[in-house]
């Protein structure tokens, strides 16, 4: 299995997987929305920068 060298795409993949697990398993804790927002912003910025 080959992983991408693009950090932005890797962060996006992690965000999508975690978002799916949250919805599927009903995961929740107090800092979750902040962590997910930071992960989404970081992925978006890195994708726009082409990294």
Secondary structure, DSSP 8 states (H G I E B T S, - for coil): ----S-HHHHHHHHHHHHHHHHHHHT---TTHHHHHHHHHHHHHHHHHHT-
